[in-house]
Amino acid sequence: MAGGALIVYQWALARPLWLDEEMIALNLRERGLLGLVGRLSPEMVAPYGWLVVERLALVAFGTGEQVLRFFPMLFGLATIAAALWIGGRWLNAAGASILVLLCSFGQWITYFEVELKHYSADACLALLLPALAAGAIELGADTDVEPGSDTGPTRFGPPYAYRYPYLYWWIVAAVGQLFANGALFVTPACAVVIVTIAMRRGGPRAALRAAVPGIVWLAAFAVSYMVTLRHAQGSEFLQGYWAFALPPESAGTFGTVRWIGERLLPFAEKPGGAGFGVLFWIASIGGFAVASGSQRLLALTCATVPLSAFVLAAVRVVPFFERLALWVVPALYVGIALLGDRSVAALRSARVIRLKPDRTDAASGFGTPIQIVALLIVVAVCGDITYHGLDDLRVRPKNANHQLDDRAAVRWLAAQQRPGDVWMTTRLALPALWWYHDSGADTILEAKYAPPGPDCRPGELRGTVKGFRRVIVYFGFRFDDVPRGFDDLLLERLGDIGSLVGYRPFAQMSRAVIVDLTEPSRHDRNAPVRPDATGEDLRIKPDGCIAVQPARR
């Protein structure tokens, strides 16, 4: 309840959208359902089913932040619900509480649950599908049980799942991949586990019975590939942009393994949310290793999730980096919960902890000192992840996003607009203007830095704004496309041809400026200076010129 309330609270704050969200939102606003098929602009990718739901919500209820983030929030709540269900089915009270705690307060899990991105769906379904696979394998041993019978497992799935357990799982996996890439990524490895265990139990016929329903998934995959995935795979921009998050093509097997190993500790911090990276991996892997009884199937299917991520990164298909790997995190939380579960159960069995006996299988028999150490590791990791999650929520500004407040800044500038004005901003801040002040009649100029050389034309800025009365400048997201000090370089050049008559900062990094070209230049060198993301002074201006061109949608 606390975890769910926390998600709803963050959603209700309705923080302004930031660059990535604005680019997705523009596609949702300006394209119909058929227009969302294929490559989005600018080079955005999202599962088609997820886009359809978001488009329908936008058409029905408007373009507010709460409307756009409602569907991601539901997946955040569903993640906690899935953790609770997994805990009730396979874990004792301690293990279940650990899993729900981590899924409720993990820093990056909770962060992306209220963003206009599909990452919350990725995390939710990448947690649910392996657990459903474990349940389907359990039911697969009783495929002759008649619907409604009192024998066999009675806490998993609807009645028809007893007769067709594998079909039930394949259908969920097929539908899930339309809404989340995480569902797509975890399915193949889980399917291998299902078919392999069916083969061991009943031979080729049982394996075939487990594999044939996968035709449903393959049909859904073919649709998903044609609609979305092939465009992402064929995008030279995306391939180049994420190349740093993939092992080098020439790395070889040993080099690839080393590359993945070097990223385990950074992964534990982000998106894992853990400061104690080594303990995070020890607890996760240890939990998968010591699982016993019915928990072994859950441990096996969940362990395939990080293994899938390693394989997909090794073959250069899916980047192993921060938010793109968020779908791996909940399964690793299951490993931590399993270690806590087994440690508490073992200590109870050894009468070190005197509580009501739990209903799980007997402890696995490793010595009491090791059990105590394992429990201390779990407590340290849980406390560490919870602290980082709550601390991030405490310091996270309510009216800013990525140090910017595009909503308030652009709307303030729009309120100051007069006939004869021209808008100006940088390339990565354009989506903020298009989203929060969409007017086709307005002229928007894109300003960029031109280093000394043939592209540096000192008179270009003056010539481009000639004929306008004022320049409305918005310094929004500009951390990747302009050099440090660009703000004051642009203001200095504008100050040479006009007078700064309006200035207002928003959040930490947003700056709204109005320059009147009809007033004589005052060569204003006292414009307020804002620090950049590194805390350094933006008054350090680079050499070079300001290049200007009409902004293109």
C-alpha positions as CSV (number, residue, x, y, z in Angstrom):
1,M,0.0,0.0,0.0
2,A,2.8,2.4,0.8
3,G,4.6,1.6,-2.5
4,G,1.4,2.1,-4.5
5,A,0.7,5.4,-2.7
6,L,4.2,6.6,-3.5
7,I,3.7,5.9,-7.2
8,V,0.3,7.7,-7.2
9,Y,1.8,10.6,-5.4
10,Q,4.6,11.1,-7.9
11,W,2.1,10.8,-10.7
12,A,-0.2,13.4,-9.1
13,L,2.6,15.9,-9.0
14,A,2.5,16.1,-12.8
15,R,6.1,17.3,-13.3
16,P,6.8,18.9,-16.6
17,L,7.8,16.7,-19.5
18,W,11.4,16.7,-20.6
19,L,13.1,16.1,-24.0
20,D,12.5,12.4,-24.5
21,E,8.9,12.6,-23.2
22,E,8.2,15.6,-25.4
23,M,9.4,13.8,-28.5
24,I,7.2,10.8,-27.8
25,A,4.3,13.1,-27.0
26,L,4.6,15.0,-30.2
27,N,4.3,11.8,-32.2
28,L,1.2,10.8,-30.1
29,R,-0.4,14.2,-30.7
30,E,0.3,14.6,-34.4
31,R,-0.1,11.1,-35.7
32,G,-3.1,8.8,-36.0
33,L,-3.0,5.1,-35.1
34,L,-1.7,4.2,-38.6
35,G,0.8,7.1,-38.4
36,L,2.4,5.5,-35.3
37,V,3.4,2.5,-37.4
38,G,7.0,2.5,-38.4
39,R,9.7,5.0,-37.5
40,L,8.8,7.8,-35.3
41,S,10.4,11.2,-35.3
42,P,13.0,12.1,-34.4
43,E,14.3,8.5,-34.4
44,M,12.1,7.4,-31.5
45,V,11.1,3.8,-30.9
46,A,8.4,2.3,-28.6
47,P,6.2,-0.8,-28.7
48,Y,3.2,-0.3,-30.9
49,G,0.6,-1.5,-28.4
50,W,1.9,0.9,-25.8
51,L,1.7,3.8,-28.4
52,V,-1.9,2.9,-29.3
53,V,-3.1,3.0,-25.7
54,E,-1.3,6.4,-25.1
55,R,-2.8,7.8,-28.3
56,L,-6.3,6.7,-27.3
57,A,-5.8,8.3,-23.9
58,L,-4.6,11.5,-25.4
59,V,-7.6,11.7,-27.8
60,A,-10.1,10.9,-25.0
61,F,-8.7,12.9,-22.1
62,G,-6.3,15.6,-23.4
63,T,-2.6,16.3,-23.4
64,G,-2.0,16.8,-19.7
65,E,1.0,15.3,-18.0
66,Q,-1.2,13.1,-15.8
67,V,-3.1,11.7,-18.8
68,L,0.1,10.8,-20.6
69,R,1.7,9.2,-17.6
70,F,-1.3,7.3,-16.4
71,F,-0.6,4.1,-18.4
72,P,3.1,4.0,-17.2
73,M,1.8,4.5,-13.7
74,L,-0.5,1.5,-14.0
75,F,2.4,-0.6,-15.0
76,G,4.2,0.6,-11.9
77,L,1.4,-0.4,-9.7
78,A,1.2,-3.7,-11.6
79,T,4.9,-4.3,-10.8
80,I,4.2,-4.1,-7.1
81,A,1.1,-6.3,-7.5
82,A,3.2,-8.9,-9.4
83,A,5.9,-8.8,-6.6
84,L,3.1,-9.4,-4.0
85,W,1.7,-12.3,-6.0
86,I,5.1,-13.9,-6.4
87,G,5.9,-13.5,-2.7
88,G,2.5,-15.0,-1.7
89,R,3.0,-18.0,-4.0
90,W,6.7,-18.9,-3.6
91,L,8.2,-17.0,-0.6
92,N,7.7,-16.7,3.1
93,A,6.7,-13.5,4.7
94,A,10.3,-12.2,4.9
95,G,11.1,-13.0,1.3
96,A,7.8,-11.5,0.1
97,S,8.3,-8.4,2.1
98,I,11.8,-7.9,0.6
99,L,10.6,-8.3,-2.9
100,V,7.7,-5.9,-2.5
101,L,10.0,-3.4,-0.7
102,L,12.6,-3.4,-3.5
103,C,10.0,-3.0,-6.2
104,S,8.3,-0.2,-4.3
105,F,11.4,1.9,-3.4
106,G,14.1,1.0,-5.9
107,Q,15.3,4.4,-7.2
108,W,15.2,3.8,-10.9
109,I,12.2,1.5,-10.9
110,T,10.1,4.2,-9.2
111,Y,11.6,6.9,-11.3
112,F,10.5,5.5,-14.6
113,E,7.1,4.4,-13.4
114,V,5.9,8.0,-13.8
115,E,7.7,8.9,-17.1
116,L,6.1,8.9,-20.5
117,K,8.2,6.0,-21.6
118,H,7.5,2.2,-21.9
119,Y,10.2,1.3,-19.3
120,S,7.7,0.7,-16.5
121,A,6.0,-1.8,-18.8
122,D,9.3,-3.4,-19.6
123,A,10.1,-3.9,-15.9
124,C,6.6,-5.2,-15.0
125,L,6.3,-7.8,-17.7
126,A,10.0,-8.9,-17.4
127,L,9.1,-9.7,-13.8
128,L,5.7,-11.3,-14.4
129,L,6.5,-13.5,-17.4
130,P,9.3,-15.6,-15.8
131,A,7.1,-16.1,-12.7
132,L,4.2,-17.2,-15.0
133,A,6.6,-19.5,-16.8
134,A,7.5,-21.2,-13.5
135,G,3.8,-21.6,-12.7
136,A,3.1,-23.0,-16.1
137,I,5.9,-25.6,-15.6
138,E,4.4,-26.6,-12.3
139,L,1.0,-27.1,-14.0
140,G,2.6,-28.9,-16.9
141,A,3.2,-31.8,-14.6
142,D,-0.6,-32.2,-14.2
143,T,-1.9,-31.6,-17.7
144,D,-4.4,-34.4,-17.2
145,V,-6.1,-32.7,-14.3
146,E,-9.7,-31.8,-15.3
147,P,-10.8,-28.1,-15.0
148,G,-12.3,-27.6,-11.6
149,S,-10.6,-30.6,-10.0
150,D,-9.5,-30.2,-6.4
151,T,-6.2,-31.9,-7.2
152,G,-2.9,-30.4,-8.3
153,P,-1.9,-26.8,-7.8
154,T,-4.8,-24.6,-6.8
155,R,-3.3,-21.1,-6.5
156,F,-2.2,-20.4,-10.0
157,G,-4.2,-19.2,-13.0
158,P,-7.8,-19.6,-14.1
159,P,-9.3,-23.1,-14.5
160,Y,-8.5,-23.5,-18.2
161,A,-4.8,-23.0,-17.3
162,Y,-4.8,-26.6,-15.9
163,R,-5.6,-28.1,-19.3
164,Y,-3.5,-25.7,-21.4
165,P,-0.8,-24.3,-19.1
166,Y,1.8,-23.6,-21.8
167,L,-0.8,-22.1,-24.2
168,Y,-1.8,-19.8,-21.4
169,W,1.8,-18.6,-20.9
170,W,2.5,-18.2,-24.6
171,I,-0.6,-16.0,-25.0
172,V,0.5,-13.7,-22.2
173,A,4.0,-13.5,-23.7
174,A,2.6,-12.8,-27.2
175,V,0.3,-10.0,-25.9
176,G,3.0,-8.6,-23.6
177,Q,5.6,-8.0,-26.3
178,L,3.1,-5.6,-28.0
179,F,3.3,-3.4,-24.9
180,A,6.9,-3.9,-23.6
181,N,10.2,-4.7,-25.0
182,G,11.1,-6.4,-21.7
183,A,8.4,-9.0,-22.5
184,L,10.0,-9.7,-25.8
185,F,13.5,-10.0,-24.4
186,V,12.7,-12.5,-21.6
187,T,10.5,-14.9,-23.6
188,P,13.0,-16.9,-25.6
189,A,15.1,-18.0,-22.6
190,C,12.0,-18.8,-20.5
191,A,10.7,-20.8,-23.5
192,V,13.9,-22.8,-23.6
193,V,13.5,-23.7,-19.9
194,I,9.8,-24.7,-20.4
195,V,10.5,-27.0,-23.4
196,T,13.6,-28.5,-21.8
197,I,11.8,-29.4,-18.6
198,A,8.9,-30.8,-20.6
199,M,11.3,-32.9,-22.6
200,R,12.8,-34.4,-19.4
201,R,9.4,-35.1,-17.9
202,G,7.5,-36.6,-20.9
203,G,9.9,-36.9,-23.8
204,P,9.5,-35.4,-27.3
205,R,5.7,-35.5,-27.2
206,A,5.6,-33.4,-24.0
207,A,8.2,-31.0,-25.4
208,L,6.2,-30.6,-28.6
209,R,3.1,-29.9,-26.6
210,A,5.0,-27.2,-24.8
211,A,6.5,-25.7,-27.9
212,V,3.7,-25.7,-30.4
213,P,1.7,-22.9,-28.7
214,G,4.7,-20.7,-29.4
215,I,3.2,-20.2,-32.9
216,V,1.0,-17.6,-31.3
217,W,4.0,-15.8,-30.0
218,L,5.8,-16.0,-33.3
219,A,2.8,-14.5,-35.1
220,A,2.8,-11.6,-32.6
221,F,6.5,-11.2,-33.0
222,A,6.2,-11.0,-36.8
223,V,3.7,-8.2,-36.4
224,S,5.8,-6.4,-33.8
225,Y,8.9,-6.7,-36.0
226,M,7.2,-5.3,-39.1
227,V,5.6,-2.5,-37.2
228,T,8.4,-1.4,-34.9
229,L,11.5,-3.5,-34.5
230,R,12.8,-3.5,-38.1
231,H,12.8,0.3,-38.1
232,A,14.8,0.4,-34.9
233,Q,17.2,-2.2,-36.2
234,G,17.6,-0.4,-39.5
235,S,18.2,3.1,-38.0
236,E,21.8,4.1,-38.5
237,F,21.3,6.9,-36.0
238,L,20.2,4.6,-33.2
239,Q,22.9,2.1,-34.0
240,G,25.5,4.8,-33.8
241,Y,24.0,6.5,-30.8
242,W,24.0,3.3,-28.7
243,A,27.3,1.9,-30.0
244,F,29.0,2.8,-26.7
245,A,26.6,0.6,-24.8
246,L,27.5,-2.5,-26.9
247,P,30.7,-4.5,-26.9
248,P,33.1,-3.7,-29.7
249,E,32.6,-5.9,-32.8
250,S,36.3,-6.9,-32.6
251,A,36.2,-7.8,-28.9
252,G,36.0,-11.5,-29.3
253,T,34.6,-13.9,-26.7
254,F,37.0,-13.1,-23.9
255,G,36.8,-9.3,-24.6
256,T,33.0,-9.4,-24.6
257,V,32.9,-11.3,-21.3
258,R,35.3,-8.8,-19.9
259,W,33.3,-5.9,-21.3
260,I,30.1,-7.2,-19.6
261,G,32.0,-7.8,-16.3
262,E,33.2,-4.2,-16.3
263,R,29.6,-3.0,-16.4
264,L,28.2,-5.0,-13.6
265,L,29.0,-2.5,-10.8
266,P,27.7,0.5,-12.8
267,F,24.6,-1.5,-13.5
268,A,24.0,-2.2,-9.8
269,E,24.0,1.5,-9.2
270,K,21.9,2.5,-12.2
271,P,19.4,1.1,-12.9
272,G,19.8,-1.3,-9.9
273,G,19.6,1.5,-7.4
274,A,22.3,0.0,-5.1
275,G,25.3,1.7,-3.8
276,F,26.8,-1.5,-2.6
277,G,27.3,-3.0,-6.0
278,V,29.3,-6.1,-5.0
279,L,26.8,-7.0,-2.3
280,F,24.0,-6.5,-4.8
281,W,25.3,-9.1,-7.2
282,I,26.3,-11.5,-4.4
283,A,22.8,-11.3,-3.0
284,S,21.1,-11.8,-6.4
285,I,23.3,-14.6,-7.6
286,G,23.3,-16.2,-4.1
287,G,19.5,-16.2,-4.0
288,F,19.2,-18.0,-7.3
289,A,21.8,-20.6,-6.1
290,V,20.3,-21.5,-2.7
291,A,16.6,-21.6,-3.8
292,S,15.1,-24.9,-2.8
293,G,11.9,-26.9,-3.4
294,S,9.3,-25.2,-5.5
295,Q,11.4,-22.0,-5.5
296,R,13.9,-23.6,-7.8
297,L,11.7,-23.1,-10.8
298,L,11.2,-19.5,-10.0
299,A,14.9,-19.0,-9.4
300,L,15.7,-20.7,-12.7
301,T,13.3,-18.7,-14.8
302,C,14.2,-15.4,-13.2
303,A,17.9,-16.2,-13.6
304,T,17.4,-16.4,-17.3
305,V,16.6,-12.6,-17.4
306,P,20.1,-11.2,-16.6
307,L,21.5,-14.0,-18.8
308,S,19.3,-12.9,-21.6
309,A,20.5,-9.4,-21.2
310,F,24.1,-10.5,-21.3
311,V,23.5,-12.6,-24.5
312,L,21.6,-9.8,-26.2
313,A,24.3,-7.3,-25.5
314,A,27.0,-9.8,-26.6
315,V,25.4,-10.2,-30.0
316,R,24.9,-6.4,-30.2
317,V,21.1,-6.5,-30.3
318,V,20.1,-4.7,-27.0
319,P,22.3,-2.1,-25.3
320,F,23.3,-3.0,-21.7
321,F,22.9,0.5,-20.3
322,E,20.9,2.2,-17.6
323,R,17.2,2.6,-18.6
324,L,17.4,0.3,-21.6
325,A,18.3,-2.5,-19.2
326,L,15.8,-1.6,-16.5
327,W,13.8,-4.7,-17.4
328,V,16.5,-6.8,-15.8
329,V,16.3,-5.2,-12.4
330,P,13.1,-6.8,-10.9
331,A,14.3,-10.3,-11.6
332,L,17.5,-9.6,-9.7
333,Y,15.4,-8.3,-6.9
334,V,13.8,-11.8,-6.9
335,G,17.2,-13.2,-6.3
336,I,17.8,-11.0,-3.3
337,A,14.4,-11.9,-1.9
338,L,15.1,-15.6,-2.4
339,L,18.4,-15.3,-0.4
340,G,16.5,-13.5,2.4
341,D,13.8,-16.1,2.3
342,R,16.2,-19.0,2.6
343,S,18.3,-17.3,5.3
344,V,15.3,-16.6,7.5
345,A,13.9,-20.1,6.9
346,A,17.2,-21.7,7.8
347,L,17.7,-19.7,10.9
348,R,14.1,-20.5,12.0
349,S,14.8,-24.2,11.5
350,A,18.0,-23.9,13.5
351,R,15.9,-22.0,16.2
352,V,18.1,-18.9,15.8
353,I,15.0,-17.0,14.9
354,R,11.9,-18.1,16.9
355,L,8.9,-17.3,14.9
356,K,5.8,-19.2,13.7
357,P,7.1,-21.9,11.3
358,D,6.7,-20.9,7.6
359,R,5.1,-23.0,5.0
360,T,8.1,-23.2,2.7
361,D,10.4,-26.2,2.3
362,A,13.1,-27.0,4.8
363,A,16.3,-24.9,4.9
364,S,19.0,-26.0,2.5
365,G,21.4,-27.0,5.2
366,F,24.3,-24.6,5.0
367,G,25.9,-23.6,8.3
368,T,24.4,-21.1,10.7
369,P,27.2,-18.5,10.4
370,I,26.8,-18.5,6.7
371,Q,23.1,-18.0,7.1
372,I,23.6,-15.1,9.4
373,V,26.1,-13.5,7.0
374,A,23.7,-14.0,4.1
375,L,20.9,-12.4,6.0
376,L,23.1,-9.4,7.0
377,I,24.0,-9.0,3.3
378,V,20.3,-9.0,2.3
379,V,19.5,-6.5,5.1
380,A,22.4,-4.2,3.9
381,V,21.4,-4.4,0.3
382,C,17.7,-3.7,1.1
383,G,18.5,-0.8,3.3
384,D,20.9,0.6,0.8
385,I,18.4,0.4,-2.1
386,T,15.6,1.7,0.0
387,Y,17.7,4.6,1.3
388,H,18.7,5.7,-2.2
389,G,15.2,5.4,-3.5
390,L,13.7,7.5,-0.7
391,D,16.5,10.0,-0.8
392,D,16.1,10.5,-4.5
393,L,12.4,11.1,-4.0
394,R,13.2,13.6,-1.2
395,V,15.5,15.8,-3.3
396,R,13.6,15.4,-6.6
397,P,12.1,18.8,-7.5
398,K,8.4,18.9,-7.9
399,N,8.3,21.5,-10.7
400,A,11.4,20.5,-12.7
401,N,12.6,17.6,-14.8
402,H,16.3,17.0,-15.6
403,Q,17.0,20.4,-14.1
404,L,14.6,22.1,-16.5
405,D,11.1,23.4,-16.4
406,D,10.1,23.6,-20.1
407,R,6.4,24.0,-19.2
408,A,6.7,27.1,-17.1
409,A,9.4,28.7,-19.1
410,V,7.8,28.3,-22.5
411,R,4.4,29.4,-21.3
412,W,5.9,32.5,-19.7
413,L,7.6,33.4,-23.0
414,A,4.4,32.7,-24.9
415,A,2.6,35.2,-22.6
416,Q,5.2,37.8,-23.5
417,Q,5.0,37.3,-27.2
418,R,4.0,40.2,-29.5
419,P,3.5,40.6,-33.2
420,G,6.9,40.7,-35.0
421,D,8.7,38.5,-32.6
422,V,10.8,35.5,-33.6
423,W,11.5,32.5,-31.4
424,M,15.1,31.1,-31.1
425,T,16.4,28.0,-29.3
426,T,18.8,25.1,-29.7
427,R,18.2,21.9,-31.5
428,L,17.4,19.7,-28.5
429,A,15.2,22.4,-26.9
430,L,12.9,22.6,-30.0
431,P,10.6,19.8,-28.8
432,A,9.8,21.9,-25.7
433,L,8.6,24.8,-27.9
434,W,6.6,22.5,-30.2
435,W,4.9,20.8,-27.3
436,Y,4.2,23.6,-24.9
437,H,3.7,26.3,-27.5
438,D,2.6,24.7,-30.7
439,S,1.8,27.4,-33.3
440,G,2.4,26.9,-36.9
441,A,2.3,30.6,-37.6
442,D,5.3,31.3,-35.3
443,T,8.8,31.4,-36.8
444,I,11.3,29.4,-34.9
445,L,15.0,29.7,-35.5
446,E,17.5,27.1,-34.5
447,A,20.8,28.5,-33.1
448,K,23.9,26.4,-33.0
449,Y,27.6,26.9,-32.5
450,A,30.0,27.3,-35.4
451,P,33.6,26.9,-34.5
452,P,36.3,29.2,-36.0
453,G,36.7,28.4,-39.7
454,P,34.8,28.6,-43.0
455,D,31.4,28.0,-41.3
456,C,31.9,30.9,-38.9
457,R,30.1,33.9,-40.5
458,P,29.9,36.7,-37.9
459,G,27.1,38.6,-39.8
460,E,24.8,35.5,-40.1
461,L,22.9,36.1,-36.9
462,R,22.3,39.8,-37.6
463,G,21.2,39.1,-41.2
464,T,18.8,36.3,-40.1
465,V,16.9,38.3,-37.5
466,K,16.7,41.4,-39.6
467,G,13.1,42.5,-40.0
468,F,11.9,41.1,-36.7
469,R,11.2,43.4,-33.7
470,R,12.2,41.1,-30.9
471,V,13.9,37.7,-30.4
472,I,12.4,35.3,-27.8
473,V,15.2,33.0,-26.7
474,Y,14.7,29.8,-24.7
475,F,17.7,28.0,-23.3
476,G,16.3,24.5,-22.6
477,F,17.9,21.1,-23.0
478,R,21.3,21.9,-24.4
479,F,23.7,19.6,-22.7
480,D,24.6,17.4,-25.7
481,D,24.5,19.7,-28.7
482,V,26.3,22.9,-27.8
483,P,29.6,23.6,-26.0
484,R,29.9,25.0,-22.6
485,G,29.4,28.7,-22.5
486,F,27.1,28.8,-25.5
487,D,24.4,30.7,-23.6
488,D,26.5,33.7,-23.0
489,L,28.1,33.6,-26.4
490,L,24.6,33.8,-27.9
491,L,23.5,36.6,-25.5
492,E,26.6,38.5,-26.3
493,R,26.0,38.3,-30.0
494,L,22.4,39.3,-29.6
495,G,23.5,42.1,-27.3
496,D,25.5,43.5,-30.1
497,I,22.4,44.1,-32.3
498,G,19.7,44.7,-29.6
499,S,18.9,45.2,-26.0
500,L,18.1,42.5,-23.4
501,V,14.7,43.6,-22.0
502,G,13.5,40.4,-20.3
503,Y,15.1,37.6,-18.4
504,R,13.8,34.9,-16.1
505,P,15.3,31.7,-14.9
506,F,13.3,28.5,-14.3
507,A,14.4,25.6,-12.3
508,Q,18.2,25.1,-12.3
509,M,19.0,25.3,-16.0
510,S,16.0,26.8,-17.9
511,R,16.6,30.4,-19.1
512,A,14.0,32.6,-20.8
513,V,15.3,35.7,-22.5
514,I,13.8,38.5,-24.6
515,V,16.0,40.7,-26.8
516,D,14.5,43.9,-28.3
517,L,16.1,44.6,-31.7
518,T,14.4,48.0,-32.1
519,E,16.3,49.4,-29.1
520,P,20.0,50.3,-29.4
521,S,22.6,47.9,-28.2
522,R,23.7,48.4,-24.6
523,H,26.4,45.7,-24.9
524,D,24.9,44.2,-21.8
525,R,27.6,42.2,-20.1
526,N,25.6,41.8,-16.9
527,A,23.0,39.2,-17.9
528,P,22.4,36.8,-15.0
529,V,24.6,33.7,-15.3
530,R,23.4,30.2,-14.5
531,P,25.7,27.3,-13.8
532,D,25.7,24.4,-16.1
533,A,25.1,20.8,-15.1
534,T,28.7,20.5,-13.8
535,G,28.4,23.6,-11.7
536,E,30.8,25.6,-13.9
537,D,30.2,29.2,-15.0
538,L,28.5,29.6,-18.3
539,R,30.3,33.0,-18.8
540,I,33.2,31.0,-20.1
541,K,32.4,31.6,-23.8
542,P,34.0,29.6,-26.6
543,D,35.5,31.2,-29.6
544,G,33.4,31.0,-32.8
545,C,30.1,32.2,-34.2
546,I,26.4,31.6,-33.9
547,A,24.9,29.9,-36.9
548,V,21.2,30.2,-37.4
549,Q,18.7,28.4,-39.6
550,P,14.9,27.9,-39.7
551,A,13.9,25.1,-37.4
552,R,12.5,22.1,-39.2
553,R,9.9,19.8,-37.7
